[in-house]
Amino acid sequence: MDDRPLSLQEMLRRALASQVEMGMGEVILPPRVSSEIDSLSDMQLLNRHERTTPVTEMGTLFAREQGAGAVAPQYGSLDLHFDAVKDCQACSLGSTRTKFVYGVGNPKADLLFIGEAPGADEDRLGEPFVGRAGQLLDKIIAAIKLSRQEVYIANILKCRPPGNRDPQPAEMEQCFPILKEQVALIQPKLICALGRIAAQALLKTTTPLGKLRGRWHEYESVPMLVTYHPAALLRFASYKKDTWEDMQLLRARYDEMIG
């Protein structure tokens, strides 16, 4: 466990991430962050600035994607598709990854979970959701009486962004056709988007996750529910109640459609 004090940038990032997840319209800074910012001059603040992906880019990220109804798969199986894309170098992440993280689970699953990108553990092992967040996802899936082997789990990005930073729009645009082919091959009855980035990308919206969760949407004509990413639950225990409500909604729809 890293006990080093958090930098101002990291404290601010975590505070903003929490409030974006909750859909808050007004930013409230933690006391320590606020006091540190107050102590900095305007020039120091400018020198600390680091460009991040504007949230407004998310809504237009996949403007070229047609997305009008389900598409026919181009490959005969997930294995054939994996063999065709595993050496992808379409963006710079291809040169920094350790392993290409395609997906895992039942190739004909009725339920598909979609996250945002691999982390360090996933990059090392080549499988999505195997770290602490993945272990929590396994427990969430078990709580709705399913298993990791019965569902399918994938991410929008197949390669880890350096330093676990947020995926960039250009990276997601290059990777998105791979996910679309996975959806076409699996033909899930239901999709669950995990976290803000996955939800906004799939729905082509900038609406905060807090306003997207708790109700049904569609992706490629498949009913889709949105909930918090397991990593967010590890940081903010207050999200667990809403996530459990979402999972109950998901299980009820699953029983209704699949039985």
SEVO-167249 format. One line per field, with one value per residue: residue in one letter; x, y, z of N, C-alpha, C, O, CB in turn. Coordinates in steps of 0.1 Angstrom, whole numbers, plus 5000, padded with zeros to 4 digits. Last residue first. Glycine has a CB too. Layout:
res	c(A  ...) .
n_X	c(X  ...) .
n_Y	c(Y  ...) .
n_Z	c(Z  ...) .
ca_X	c(X  ...) .
ca_Y	c(Y  ...) .
ca_Z	c(Z  ...) .
c_X	c(X  ...) .
c_Y	c(Y  ...) .
c_Z	c(Z  ...) .
o_X	c(X  ...) .
o_Y	c(Y  ...) .
o_Z	c(Z  ...) .
cb_X	c(X  ...) .
cb_Y	c(Y  ...) .
cb_Z	c(Z  ...) .
REM end
This chain:
res	c(G  I  M  E  D  Y  R  A  R  L  L  Q  M  D  E  W  T  D  K  K  Y  S  A  F  R  L  L  A  A  P  H  Y  T  V  L  M  P  V  S  E  Y  E  H  W  R  G  R  L  K  G  L  P  T  T  T  K  L  L  A  Q  A  A  I  R  G  L  A  C  I  L  K  P  Q  I  L  A  V  Q  E  K  L  I  P  F  C  Q  E  M  E  A  P  Q  P  D  R  N  G  P  P  R  C  K  L  I  N  A  I  Y  V  E  Q  R  S  L  K  I  A  A  I  I  K  D  L  L  Q  G  A  R  G  V  F  P  E  G  L  R  D  E  D  A  G  P  A  E  G  I  F  L  L  D  A  K  P  N  G  V  G  Y  V  F  K  T  R  T  S  G  L  S  C  A  Q  C  D  K  V  A  D  F  H  L  D  L  S  G  Y  Q  P  A  V  A  G  A  G  Q  E  R  A  F  L  T  G  M  E  T  V  P  T  T  R  E  H  R  N  L  L  Q  M  D  S  L  S  D  I  E  S  S  V  R  P  P  L  I  V  E  G  M  G  M  E  V  Q  S  A  L  A  R  R  L  M  E  Q  L  S  L  P  R  D  D  M) .
n_X	c(4648  4651  4635  4631  4656  4667  4652  4661  4688  4687  4677  4697  4717  4708  4709  4737  4744  4733  4750  4776  4785  4797  4823  4846  4865  4852  4835  4852  4857  4832  4814  4778  4757  4731  4718  4703  4690  4702  4706  4731  4719  4695  4685  4667  4680  4701  4722  4723  4729  4755  4770  4760  4760  4771  4769  4768  4766  4792  4804  4790  4798  4826  4828  4814  4806  4798  4768  4754  4730  4713  4716  4744  4760  4786  4790  4783  4801  4825  4822  4823  4850  4863  4854  4868  4895  4895  4880  4897  4918  4905  4897  4916  4909  4926  4956  4973  4998  4987  4959  4960  4938  4912  4885  4860  4861  4841  4827  4798  4786  4794  4818  4811  4776  4747  4732  4739  4762  4780  4785  4798  4820  4832  4838  4858  4877  4881  4892  4916  4919  4906  4893  4904  4937  4964  4981  4990  4967  4954  4970  4966  4936  4917  4887  4858  4834  4805  4790  4763  4743  4742  4771  4786  4811  4816  4849  4866  4888  4914  4941  4974  5000  5015  5016  5028  5020  4993  4988  4987  4967  4968  4979  4969  4971  4945  4927  4925  4922  4896  4881  4883  4871  4845  4837  4836  4832  4814  4779  4756  4743  4713  4708  4728  4755  4775  4801  4809  4807  4819  4823  4806  4806  4832  4839  4831  4851  4884  4911  4935  4967  4975  4989  5009  5012  4988  4994  5016  5003  4986  4999  4984  4966  4943  4950  4951  4925  4912  4923  4913  4885  4874  4851  4824  4808  4775  4761  4767  4768  4784  4807  4815  4824  4846  4862  4869  4884  4905  4917  4926  4945  4962  4972  4984  4993  4991  5019  5024  5018  5006  5008) .
n_Y	c(4843  4863  4885  4885  4881  4906  4924  4917  4923  4951  4959  4950  4967  4992  4988  4986  5012  5026  5015  5023  5049  5051  5044  5051  5034  5011  5022  5027  5001  4994  5021  5023  5017  5013  4989  4984  4963  4967  4983  4994  5001  5019  5021  5023  5036  5039  5065  5091  5108  5099  5104  5133  5135  5134  5106  5080  5056  5048  5070  5070  5045  5046  5068  5060  5025  4999  4988  4958  4945  4916  4896  4896  4887  4881  4895  4921  4927  4925  4946  4967  4965  4972  4999  5012  5019  5045  5058  5057  5074  5098  5103  5085  5071  5085  5066  5046  5049  5045  5025  4991  4981  4981  5001  4990  4956  4928  4897  4878  4852  4827  4831  4847  4840  4850  4862  4887  4882  4876  4903  4912  4896  4905  4931  4927  4918  4941  4958  4944  4927  4918  4930  4911  4898  4900  4904  4931  4945  4939  4953  4980  4980  4985  5005  5005  4978  4960  4928  4911  4882  4859  4847  4832  4830  4838  4853  4883  4902  4915  4932  4926  4934  4958  4988  5006  5003  5007  5033  5047  5027  5004  4979  4946  4920  4910  4908  4882  4867  4877  4865  4838  4839  4847  4838  4848  4883  4903  4903  4929  4951  4966  5002  5023  5031  5046  5068  5094  5102  5095  5119  5138  5135  5138  5165  5175  5169  5171  5154  5178  5192  5206  5233  5244  5269  5281  5282  5299  5323  5328  5311  5292  5290  5280  5253  5245  5248  5229  5205  5204  5204  5196  5216  5211  5223  5216  5194  5160  5133  5115  5116  5142  5138  5120  5136  5157  5143  5132  5156  5167  5148  5150  5176  5176  5141  5124  5110  5074  5048  5022  4988) .
n_Z	c(4821  4802  4808  4836  4846  4837  4852  4877  4875  4872  4897  4913  4904  4913  4940  4942  4936  4957  4977  4970  4972  4996  4993  4971  4963  4955  4937  4916  4907  4896  4884  4886  4857  4833  4810  4779  4754  4721  4699  4704  4736  4756  4790  4821  4853  4870  4855  4846  4866  4874  4851  4832  4796  4772  4750  4737  4750  4752  4766  4790  4800  4802  4820  4844  4849  4830  4816  4807  4785  4774  4755  4732  4709  4703  4679  4685  4705  4691  4673  4691  4700  4676  4672  4694  4691  4679  4699  4721  4712  4709  4737  4761  4793  4822  4834  4842  4833  4799  4794  4782  4756  4748  4758  4768  4780  4792  4800  4801  4824  4835  4848  4869  4877  4896  4916  4923  4936  4916  4907  4930  4930  4906  4913  4932  4915  4900  4918  4922  4890  4868  4845  4816  4810  4810  4831  4829  4825  4849  4867  4857  4837  4807  4806  4811  4807  4804  4805  4792  4793  4779  4761  4744  4756  4789  4794  4785  4763  4757  4761  4753  4775  4778  4758  4742  4716  4717  4722  4699  4677  4662  4664  4674  4677  4679  4658  4649  4672  4679  4658  4665  4690  4684  4650  4624  4618  4616  4625  4618  4643  4655  4651  4641  4643  4629  4639  4638  4664  4689  4702  4711  4738  4746  4746  4770  4788  4775  4790  4802  4807  4837  4855  4870  4859  4869  4896  4896  4887  4909  4938  4964  4985  4975  4971  4998  5006  4989  4997  5024  5020  4987  4968  4948  4919  4910  4901  4903  4895  4907  4890  4896  4922  4919  4903  4920  4939  4923  4913  4937  4945  4923  4925  4950  4959  4990  5007  5006  5010  4991  5000) .
ca_X	c(4641  4658  4639  4619  4646  4673  4650  4647  4684  4693  4669  4684  4719  4709  4696  4728  4748  4728  4735  4772  4779  4783  4814  4834  4869  4863  4829  4846  4868  4837  4825  4791  4760  4744  4718  4715  4687  4702  4692  4729  4731  4698  4689  4672  4670  4688  4720  4721  4717  4744  4766  4767  4752  4779  4763  4772  4753  4782  4809  4789  4784  4819  4834  4810  4813  4804  4779  4756  4743  4714  4702  4738  4745  4780  4793  4777  4787  4823  4822  4811  4839  4865  4850  4854  4892  4902  4875  4884  4920  4910  4887  4914  4911  4914  4948  4958  4995  4998  4965  4961  4951  4918  4899  4860  4863  4850  4832  4810  4785  4782  4818  4820  4791  4754  4731  4727  4751  4775  4778  4785  4811  4829  4828  4845  4873  4876  4879  4907  4925  4912  4887  4898  4923  4957  4976  5000  4977  4948  4968  4980  4945  4925  4900  4864  4841  4815  4795  4776  4746  4730  4764  4772  4810  4808  4836  4866  4876  4903  4931  4961  4992  5021  5009  5031  5034  4998  4988  5000  4970  4960  4988  4965  4984  4953  4930  4927  4934  4908  4882  4888  4885  4853  4837  4828  4840  4823  4793  4760  4751  4724  4704  4714  4748  4761  4795  4809  4797  4816  4834  4808  4793  4826  4844  4823  4840  4872  4901  4927  4955  4978  4979  5005  5023  4990  4983  5018  5013  4980  4997  4991  4980  4943  4948  4963  4935  4908  4925  4928  4892  4877  4865  4828  4820  4784  4763  4766  4760  4772  4799  4810  4813  4835  4857  4861  4873  4896  4912  4916  4934  4955  4965  4973  4996  4986  5008  5029  5014  5014  5000) .
ca_Y	c(4833  4850  4882  4887  4871  4893  4924  4916  4909  4943  4962  4944  4953  4990  4990  4974  5001  5028  5014  5009  5044  5057  5034  5058  5047  5010  5017  5038  5009  4988  5012  5028  5018  5020  4996  4986  4970  4959  4977  4985  5002  5009  5027  5016  5035  5037  5052  5080  5110  5100  5091  5127  5134  5140  5117  5092  5064  5039  5066  5082  5048  5036  5068  5072  5037  5001  4997  4967  4951  4928  4901  4896  4889  4876  4880  4914  4927  4916  4933  4965  4962  4959  4988  5010  5007  5034  5058  5050  5060  5092  5101  5096  5069  5082  5078  5045  5056  5047  5038  5000  4983  4968  5000  4998  4970  4935  4910  4882  4864  4828  4822  4853  4839  4846  4848  4886  4887  4865  4893  4919  4896  4891  4928  4933  4909  4929  4962  4946  4933  4908  4930  4923  4895  4899  4891  4920  4946  4934  4938  4973  4985  4977  5002  5015  4988  4967  4939  4916  4895  4868  4852  4834  4837  4830  4848  4870  4900  4913  4926  4930  4924  4945  4977  5007  5002  4994  5023  5046  5040  5015  4991  4960  4927  4910  4921  4892  4864  4880  4880  4843  4834  4856  4836  4836  4871  4901  4901  4915  4949  4956  4988  5022  5026  5047  5055  5087  5107  5084  5110  5137  5134  5125  5157  5178  5161  5178  5153  5166  5191  5195  5228  5230  5260  5279  5274  5286  5317  5325  5323  5293  5294  5294  5262  5245  5256  5243  5210  5205  5215  5192  5211  5214  5216  5225  5206  5172  5142  5117  5103  5139  5146  5117  5123  5160  5150  5123  5146  5174  5151  5137  5172  5184  5155  5126  5119  5087  5057  5034  5000) .
ca_Z	c(4830  4801  4794  4827  4848  4833  4837  4874  4877  4862  4884  4914  4902  4898  4934  4946  4927  4944  4978  4970  4959  4995  4998  4977  4968  4964  4949  4923  4913  4909  4882  4890  4871  4837  4823  4786  4766  4733  4701  4693  4728  4745  4778  4810  4842  4876  4862  4837  4860  4884  4854  4843  4808  4783  4757  4730  4748  4746  4752  4781  4798  4794  4807  4836  4851  4843  4814  4819  4787  4782  4757  4745  4708  4716  4680  4673  4708  4702  4668  4684  4709  4682  4663  4694  4697  4673  4685  4721  4715  4697  4726  4752  4779  4815  4830  4845  4845  4809  4792  4793  4761  4750  4754  4755  4781  4783  4805  4794  4817  4828  4837  4859  4879  4883  4913  4915  4944  4925  4898  4926  4941  4908  4903  4937  4926  4894  4912  4933  4902  4877  4858  4822  4813  4797  4829  4832  4815  4836  4868  4857  4847  4816  4801  4803  4815  4796  4813  4789  4799  4778  4773  4741  4743  4780  4798  4791  4771  4748  4770  4747  4769  4780  4766  4756  4719  4712  4734  4706  4684  4656  4666  4670  4675  4691  4663  4639  4664  4688  4660  4652  4689  4692  4664  4627  4620  4604  4628  4616  4631  4657  4652  4639  4655  4625  4641  4626  4655  4679  4700  4696  4731  4747  4734  4758  4788  4779  4779  4803  4798  4828  4847  4874  4857  4854  4891  4900  4879  4896  4930  4952  4989  4980  4960  4990  5012  4988  4984  5021  5027  5000  4970  4962  4924  4917  4892  4910  4887  4914  4891  4883  4920  4928  4898  4908  4943  4930  4904  4929  4954  4926  4913  4948  4953  4976  5006  5003  5020  4990  5000) .
c_X	c(4651  4652  4644  4622  4634  4662  4656  4645  4669  4688  4674  4675  4705  4710  4697  4714  4740  4732  4729  4757  4773  4777  4799  4823  4858  4868  4840  4840  4863  4848  4829  4802  4774  4745  4731  4713  4700  4699  4692  4716  4730  4712  4690  4675  4676  4677  4705  4717  4713  4730  4754  4761  4759  4772  4774  4766  4756  4770  4798  4794  4782  4805  4828  4815  4810  4812  4785  4769  4743  4728  4702  4723  4739  4765  4786  4779  4779  4808  4820  4810  4826  4854  4852  4849  4877  4898  4882  4879  4908  4913  4893  4904  4908  4917  4935  4951  4980  4994  4976  4966  4951  4933  4904  4875  4862  4852  4843  4814  4797  4780  4805  4820  4798  4769  4736  4725  4738  4763  4773  4777  4797  4818  4823  4834  4859  4870  4873  4893  4914  4919  4893  4893  4916  4942  4968  4994  4987  4959  4963  4979  4958  4933  4907  4878  4848  4821  4806  4779  4761  4733  4752  4764  4796  4806  4829  4851  4876  4890  4918  4950  4979  5013  5018  5025  5038  5013  4993  5000  4983  4963  4981  4976  4981  4966  4940  4931  4936  4921  4894  4890  4891  4868  4846  4827  4831  4831  4801  4775  4755  4730  4716  4710  4734  4752  4780  4803  4797  4806  4831  4818  4794  4814  4837  4827  4831  4860  4888  4917  4948  4966  4983  4994  5019  5001  4984  5007  5016  4990  4991  4989  4989  4957  4949  4962  4948  4919  4923  4931  4906  4885  4867  4841  4823  4796  4772  4769  4758  4763  4785  4802  4807  4822  4845  4855  4863  4883  4901  4909  4922  4943  4957  4965  4983  4990  5004  5017  5019  5009  5009) .
c_Y	c(4826  4839  4868  4883  4872  4882  4911  4916  4907  4928  4953  4947  4945  4975  4988  4976  4988  5017  5016  5007  5030  5053  5038  5048  5054  5023  5015  5034  5021  4996  5007  5017  5022  5020  5002  4994  4972  4967  4968  4977  4991  5012  5016  5025  5028  5036  5051  5067  5099  5101  5090  5113  5127  5140  5122  5104  5077  5047  5058  5078  5060  5040  5058  5071  5048  5014  5001  4975  4959  4932  4914  4901  4888  4876  4874  4899  4919  4915  4922  4951  4960  4955  4974  4999  5003  5020  5046  5048  5051  5077  5094  5093  5082  5080  5075  5058  5055  5055  5040  5014  4993  4969  4986  4998  4977  4949  4916  4896  4867  4841  4822  4844  4845  4845  4844  4871  4887  4869  4881  4909  4902  4889  4914  4930  4914  4919  4949  4950  4935  4914  4918  4920  4907  4895  4889  4907  4935  4934  4932  4958  4978  4985  4993  5011  4997  4978  4946  4928  4899  4881  4860  4839  4839  4837  4839  4866  4886  4912  4926  4924  4931  4934  4966  4996  5003  4992  5009  5036  5037  5028  5003  4971  4941  4918  4922  4906  4876  4878  4884  4858  4839  4852  4846  4833  4860  4889  4899  4914  4934  4954  4979  5007  5024  5042  5055  5073  5100  5089  5100  5127  5133  5124  5143  5170  5163  5169  5160  5166  5177  5193  5217  5225  5245  5269  5271  5277  5302  5318  5319  5306  5295  5299  5277  5254  5256  5252  5225  5210  5216  5203  5207  5208  5221  5218  5216  5184  5156  5127  5106  5126  5145  5125  5119  5147  5153  5130  5137  5164  5158  5140  5159  5180  5163  5140  5122  5097  5071  5044  5012) .
c_Z	c(4839  4809  4793  4813  4839  4835  4832  4859  4874  4863  4873  4902  4903  4895  4919  4940  4930  4934  4964  4970  4960  4982  4997  4981  4976  4970  4960  4936  4921  4915  4895  4887  4873  4852  4826  4799  4774  4745  4712  4695  4717  4739  4767  4798  4830  4866  4867  4843  4849  4878  4864  4846  4820  4796  4767  4737  4740  4742  4745  4767  4788  4790  4797  4822  4841  4843  4828  4817  4800  4783  4765  4745  4722  4715  4692  4674  4697  4705  4679  4678  4702  4692  4668  4685  4696  4678  4677  4707  4715  4700  4714  4741  4771  4800  4823  4843  4849  4821  4803  4790  4772  4755  4757  4750  4768  4786  4795  4799  4808  4819  4829  4847  4867  4886  4900  4909  4936  4933  4906  4917  4938  4919  4904  4926  4931  4904  4906  4928  4913  4889  4866  4836  4820  4799  4816  4828  4816  4825  4855  4858  4847  4826  4811  4797  4806  4805  4805  4797  4797  4784  4770  4753  4738  4767  4788  4795  4777  4755  4762  4755  4764  4773  4768  4764  4733  4715  4729  4717  4692  4664  4661  4674  4671  4690  4675  4645  4654  4680  4668  4652  4676  4691  4671  4642  4625  4605  4615  4619  4630  4643  4652  4639  4653  4637  4637  4627  4642  4669  4689  4693  4716  4739  4735  4746  4776  4778  4783  4792  4800  4820  4838  4865  4861  4852  4877  4896  4883  4887  4917  4945  4976  4982  4964  4978  5004  4994  4983  5007  5024  5007  4985  4964  4938  4923  4897  4900  4894  4906  4897  4883  4906  4924  4906  4903  4931  4934  4911  4920  4946  4935  4916  4936  4952  4972  4992  5002  5018  5000  5000) .
o_X	c(4648  4651  4641  4614  4629  4661  4651  4636  4666  4685  4666  4668  4703  4704  4687  4709  4736  4723  4721  4752  4765  4764  4790  4815  4860  4873  4838  4840  4869  4849  4829  4799  4782  4735  4742  4706  4707  4706  4682  4716  4728  4716  4687  4668  4688  4665  4698  4710  4702  4720  4745  4749  4765  4777  4784  4758  4746  4763  4795  4788  4774  4801  4825  4808  4804  4822  4777  4780  4734  4737  4693  4719  4730  4759  4781  4769  4770  4802  4813  4800  4818  4849  4845  4840  4873  4898  4875  4873  4907  4912  4886  4903  4900  4926  4934  4940  4976  4987  4974  4977  4943  4939  4900  4877  4863  4845  4852  4806  4807  4773  4805  4822  4793  4773  4730  4719  4727  4754  4762  4765  4787  4809  4811  4823  4851  4860  4861  4883  4905  4923  4886  4889  4922  4936  4965  5002  4993  4959  4968  4986  4961  4937  4904  4880  4845  4813  4815  4771  4770  4726  4751  4753  4793  4801  4836  4843  4885  4881  4910  4950  4974  5019  5028  5028  5049  5018  4997  5011  4988  4961  4988  4981  4990  4972  4944  4937  4948  4930  4901  4900  4902  4877  4853  4818  4820  4837  4796  4783  4756  4724  4727  4709  4726  4743  4773  4801  4787  4797  4840  4822  4785  4811  4835  4819  4823  4859  4882  4915  4955  4955  4994  4991  5025  5000  4981  5009  5018  4987  4991  4978  5000  4960  4955  4972  4955  4923  4931  4940  4912  4893  4862  4843  4824  4794  4777  4779  4748  4751  4776  4791  4795  4811  4835  4843  4851  4872  4891  4897  4911  4933  4945  4952  4972  4990  5012  5006  5018  4998  5018) .
o_Y	c(4817  4828  4862  4877  4862  4874  4906  4908  4897  4922  4949  4938  4936  4970  4982  4966  4981  5013  5008  4998  5027  5053  5030  5044  5061  5023  5016  5042  5025  4996  5014  5005  5024  5022  4996  5004  4962  4978  4961  4965  4979  5023  5004  5035  5027  5035  5061  5059  5098  5097  5082  5111  5117  5146  5116  5112  5084  5044  5060  5083  5059  5039  5061  5073  5045  5015  5005  4969  4966  4924  4922  4909  4880  4867  4863  4892  4912  4904  4912  4945  4951  4944  4965  4991  4991  5011  5039  5038  5040  5069  5085  5082  5091  5086  5063  5060  5062  5065  5036  5015  5002  4959  4980  4994  4971  4954  4908  4904  4858  4841  4818  4849  4848  4848  4835  4869  4886  4861  4876  4908  4896  4881  4911  4927  4906  4912  4948  4944  4927  4906  4909  4909  4913  4890  4878  4898  4930  4925  4922  4951  4970  4996  4993  5012  4998  4987  4940  4938  4891  4891  4868  4835  4846  4848  4834  4874  4878  4921  4936  4911  4941  4926  4964  4994  5001  4981  5002  5032  5026  5039  5013  4971  4948  4922  4933  4914  4879  4886  4893  4864  4844  4860  4853  4826  4862  4884  4893  4923  4928  4954  4983  5001  5024  5049  5064  5066  5100  5082  5098  5126  5128  5114  5137  5168  5154  5161  5157  5176  5167  5191  5218  5213  5236  5260  5260  5265  5294  5309  5307  5311  5300  5311  5285  5260  5266  5262  5232  5218  5227  5210  5213  5196  5233  5208  5224  5183  5162  5129  5100  5126  5147  5119  5114  5147  5151  5125  5135  5165  5154  5134  5159  5179  5157  5150  5122  5093  5080  5049  5013) .
o_Z	c(4847  4805  4782  4806  4834  4825  4822  4855  4868  4853  4865  4898  4897  4886  4913  4935  4920  4926  4960  4964  4951  4981  4996  4972  4985  4982  4972  4946  4931  4927  4905  4888  4864  4859  4822  4799  4776  4747  4714  4693  4720  4737  4770  4795  4829  4869  4868  4838  4844  4884  4863  4844  4818  4806  4770  4731  4737  4732  4733  4757  4779  4779  4786  4812  4830  4837  4836  4816  4802  4782  4764  4737  4725  4720  4691  4671  4700  4707  4676  4677  4706  4692  4665  4688  4697  4670  4670  4704  4710  4691  4708  4737  4775  4794  4818  4849  4858  4821  4814  4784  4772  4758  4767  4738  4757  4795  4791  4801  4808  4809  4817  4835  4857  4897  4893  4899  4942  4935  4904  4918  4942  4918  4902  4930  4935  4902  4906  4933  4913  4898  4871  4839  4829  4789  4812  4823  4807  4817  4851  4851  4838  4822  4823  4785  4794  4810  4799  4798  4799  4781  4760  4755  4728  4766  4779  4797  4774  4754  4762  4756  4769  4766  4761  4776  4737  4716  4738  4722  4692  4658  4657  4685  4665  4700  4679  4638  4651  4681  4664  4647  4675  4690  4665  4647  4630  4596  4606  4615  4640  4633  4650  4628  4663  4640  4642  4616  4635  4665  4680  4681  4710  4732  4724  4737  4771  4769  4793  4785  4801  4825  4832  4865  4856  4843  4872  4892  4874  4880  4914  4945  4977  4981  4956  4974  5004  4989  4977  5005  5022  5000  4994  4964  4941  4930  4890  4892  4891  4910  4893  4877  4904  4924  4900  4898  4932  4933  4905  4918  4948  4933  4911  4936  4952  4980  4983  4998  5026  4999  5008) .
cb_X	c(4633  4673  4649  4616  4641  4685  4658  4639  4687  4708  4671  4677  4729  4722  4691  4728  4763  4733  4729  4778  4789  4784  4817  4829  4874  4875  4822  4835  4878  4841  4837  4792  4757  4744  4713  4725  4676  4716  4689  4742  4744  4687  4703  4662  4664  4685  4729  4734  4716  4747  4777  4766  4738  4784  4751  4767  4747  4779  4822  4798  4777  4819  4849  4815  4828  4813  4776  4756  4748  4708  4694  4746  4739  4785  4808  4782  4782  4831  4836  4810  4837  4879  4857  4847  4896  4917  4877  4874  4927  4923  4881  4928  4901  4905  4957  4956  4999  5010  4954  4969  4961  4918  4907  4856  4877  4845  4839  4807  4783  4770  4820  4834  4794  4751  4716  4727  4753  4786  4788  4788  4817  4841  4834  4846  4883  4886  4881  4912  4931  4923  4872  4886  4921  4963  4967  5004  4984  4936  4959  4988  4939  4934  4909  4866  4851  4808  4800  4777  4743  4719  4774  4766  4818  4794  4827  4874  4864  4905  4930  4960  4988  5023  4996  5026  5041  4996  4973  5004  4958  4946  5001  4952  4992  4956  4917  4914  4933  4908  4869  4879  4886  4849  4843  4833  4851  4832  4795  4756  4763  4718  4695  4710  4751  4759  4797  4823  4800  4811  4837  4812  4785  4823  4859  4824  4832  4870  4898  4921  4959  4982  4973  4999  5035  4993  4970  5019  5026  4975  5010  4988  4986  4935  4935  4967  4937  4895  4916  4934  4890  4885  4875  4817  4832  4777  4750  4775  4747  4774  4807  4822  4816  4838  4868  4869  4877  4903  4923  4922  4938  4965  4975  4977  5002  4970  5012  5037  5019  5013  4990) .
cb_Y	c(4823  4852  4892  4902  4872  4890  4936  4928  4905  4943  4977  4950  4947  4997  5005  4972  4998  5042  5025  5002  5045  5072  5030  5069  5056  5003  5003  5045  5014  4974  5019  5032  5004  5035  4986  4993  4964  4951  4970  4975  5000  5009  5035  5005  5049  5047  5050  5077  5123  5110  5083  5136  5127  5154  5112  5091  5067  5028  5058  5093  5052  5022  5065  5084  5035  4990  5010  4959  4959  4925  4890  4905  4878  4883  4878  4920  4942  4921  4930  4976  4974  4959  4989  5023  5007  5036  5071  5057  5059  5099  5114  5101  5059  5095  5088  5040  5070  5055  5049  4994  4988  4960  5011  5012  4973  4933  4908  4882  4876  4827  4808  4854  4824  4857  4844  4896  4901  4861  4888  4932  4903  4882  4931  4948  4908  4922  4973  4957  4947  4900  4929  4927  4882  4889  4888  4921  4960  4943  4935  4979  4986  4967  5015  5027  4982  4974  4935  4920  4894  4861  4860  4821  4829  4827  4860  4870  4902  4901  4935  4927  4913  4941  4973  5020  5014  4993  5022  5060  5044  5012  4988  4963  4920  4896  4927  4894  4851  4870  4886  4839  4819  4855  4821  4824  4874  4913  4889  4910  4958  4943  4984  5029  5035  5038  5049  5086  5122  5072  5102  5151  5147  5122  5155  5193  5163  5190  5138  5165  5192  5183  5240  5231  5264  5292  5281  5285  5325  5338  5330  5281  5284  5295  5259  5230  5251  5246  5202  5191  5214  5178  5222  5208  5219  5234  5212  5173  5136  5123  5093  5138  5161  5118  5112  5166  5164  5117  5138  5186  5160  5127  5169  5199  5153  5125  5133  5088  5053  5040  5000) .
cb_Z	c(4822  4804  4790  4827  4863  4841  4831  4881  4892  4862  4881  4927  4911  4893  4937  4961  4930  4938  4988  4982  4948  4996  5012  4967  4957  4957  4947  4914  4902  4907  4875  4904  4878  4831  4834  4778  4774  4734  4688  4693  4736  4735  4779  4806  4839  4885  4874  4828  4853  4894  4859  4855  4806  4779  4765  4716  4761  4755  4753  4786  4811  4801  4808  4842  4850  4847  4806  4832  4775  4796  4764  4755  4699  4728  4681  4660  4709  4714  4661  4672  4719  4690  4650  4692  4711  4674  4678  4730  4729  4693  4722  4747  4774  4816  4822  4859  4845  4802  4794  4804  4749  4737  4761  4757  4788  4768  4819  4778  4827  4837  4842  4865  4880  4872  4914  4903  4949  4934  4888  4918  4954  4911  4889  4940  4937  4885  4902  4943  4899  4869  4857  4814  4821  4789  4841  4846  4816  4832  4879  4869  4861  4808  4799  4811  4825  4784  4827  4774  4815  4786  4781  4735  4733  4787  4801  4804  4761  4739  4783  4731  4778  4795  4759  4762  4711  4697  4739  4711  4694  4656  4660  4676  4665  4695  4669  4632  4657  4700  4666  4640  4689  4707  4667  4620  4631  4602  4638  4602  4630  4662  4641  4626  4665  4613  4655  4621  4653  4685  4713  4691  4734  4761  4735  4755  4800  4769  4777  4817  4783  4836  4838  4888  4865  4848  4894  4915  4879  4890  4928  4943  4998  4992  4953  4986  5026  4995  4974  5024  5042  5001  4966  4971  4915  4927  4889  4922  4884  4927  4900  4873  4923  4942  4898  4897  4949  4942  4898  4922  4965  4932  4902  4947  4939  4976  5013  4989  5034  4976  5012) .
REM end
